[in-house]
């Protein structure tokens, strides 16, 4: 069996996923530099627990590096739960049947 190369990763930032050549993969929820959740999967049976931990650590480093520096000005990656909540709020705000409510104005009225 060929020795494990910890640096061989394929990264897909749109899916927030990193796939190692051994079959081990990571999926993150939220910002790859500071994820709110990490789901490792596909660890081959011949990998030791230590190798799995090293792959997890290296995969997270690769994802964070691919996402760019922490101070970048690009768009922030949102978690799936944040995306769902925003979509529901948008649907609620754009409803046709929402009731008309009185509006509060801080303008001074003359008269």
C-alpha positions as CSV (number, residue, x, y, z in Angstrom):
1,X,0.0,0.0,0.0
2,X,1.3,3.5,-0.9
3,X,2.1,5.8,2.0
4,X,-0.6,8.4,2.9
5,X,0.1,11.9,1.6
6,X,-1.8,14.3,3.8
7,X,-1.5,17.2,1.4
8,X,-3.5,15.6,-1.5
9,X,-6.9,17.3,-1.3
10,X,-9.5,18.4,-3.8
11,X,-11.4,21.5,-2.4
12,X,-14.8,22.6,-3.5
13,X,-15.7,25.9,-1.7
14,X,-19.2,26.1,-3.3
15,X,-20.0,22.8,-1.6
16,X,-17.8,23.7,1.4
17,X,-16.2,20.3,1.0
18,X,-12.7,18.8,0.9
19,X,-12.0,15.3,-0.5
20,X,-8.7,13.5,0.2
21,X,-7.4,11.0,-2.4
22,X,-7.9,8.2,0.2
23,X,-11.7,8.7,0.1
24,X,-11.8,10.7,3.4
25,X,-13.9,13.8,3.0
26,X,-14.9,16.8,5.1
27,X,-18.1,18.9,4.8
28,X,-18.2,22.2,6.9
29,X,-21.2,24.3,7.9
30,X,-20.6,28.0,8.0
31,X,-17.3,29.8,7.3
32,X,-14.5,27.3,6.5
33,X,-12.1,29.5,8.6
34,X,-14.4,29.2,11.7
35,X,-17.0,26.5,11.0
36,X,-20.1,26.0,13.1
37,X,-20.1,22.3,12.2
38,X,-17.8,19.7,10.6
39,X,-18.9,16.3,9.1
40,X,-16.1,13.9,8.3
41,X,-17.0,10.9,6.2
42,X,-15.6,8.1,4.1
43,X,-12.6,7.1,6.2
44,X,-11.2,3.9,4.8
45,X,-11.0,1.0,7.3
46,X,-7.3,0.6,7.0
47,X,-6.7,4.2,8.4
48,X,-5.7,4.4,12.0
49,X,-7.5,6.8,14.4
50,X,-4.3,8.9,14.4
51,X,-4.3,9.1,10.6
52,X,-7.9,10.1,10.6
53,X,-7.2,12.8,13.1
54,X,-4.3,14.1,11.0
55,X,-6.5,14.0,7.9
56,X,-9.2,16.0,9.8
57,X,-6.7,18.6,10.9
58,X,-5.0,18.9,7.5
59,X,-8.4,19.0,5.7
60,X,-9.6,21.8,7.9
61,X,-6.3,23.7,7.3
62,X,-6.7,23.2,3.5
63,X,-10.3,24.4,3.5
64,X,-9.4,27.5,5.6
65,X,-6.5,28.3,3.3
66,X,-8.7,27.9,0.2
67,X,-11.3,30.3,1.7
68,X,-8.7,33.1,1.9
69,X,-7.4,35.3,4.7
70,X,-9.7,36.1,7.6
71,X,-9.7,39.8,7.0
72,X,-10.8,39.6,3.3
73,X,-13.5,41.8,2.0
74,X,-15.4,39.2,0.0
75,X,-18.8,37.7,0.9
76,X,-19.0,35.7,4.1
77,X,-20.1,32.1,3.6
78,X,-23.4,31.5,5.4
79,X,-24.5,28.2,7.0
80,X,-27.4,26.2,5.6
81,X,-29.5,27.2,8.5
82,X,-28.8,30.9,8.0
83,X,-29.6,30.5,4.3
84,X,-32.9,28.8,5.1
85,X,-33.9,31.4,7.7
86,X,-33.2,34.2,5.2
87,X,-35.2,32.5,2.5
88,X,-38.2,32.1,4.9
89,X,-37.9,35.8,6.0
90,X,-37.8,36.9,2.4
91,X,-40.9,34.8,1.6
92,X,-42.7,36.3,4.6
93,X,-41.8,39.8,3.7
94,X,-42.9,39.5,0.1
95,X,-46.4,38.0,0.9
96,X,-49.3,39.5,-1.0
97,X,-51.8,38.9,1.8
98,X,-50.0,40.5,4.6
99,X,-52.2,42.9,6.6
100,X,-51.7,46.7,6.3
101,X,-50.4,48.1,9.5
102,X,-50.2,51.7,10.6
103,X,-46.8,53.2,10.3
104,X,-45.0,55.2,13.0
105,X,-43.5,58.4,11.7
106,X,-41.1,60.6,13.6
107,X,-41.7,63.6,11.3
108,X,-43.1,66.7,12.9
109,X,-46.6,67.4,11.6
110,X,-47.6,71.0,11.0
111,X,-51.1,72.1,11.0
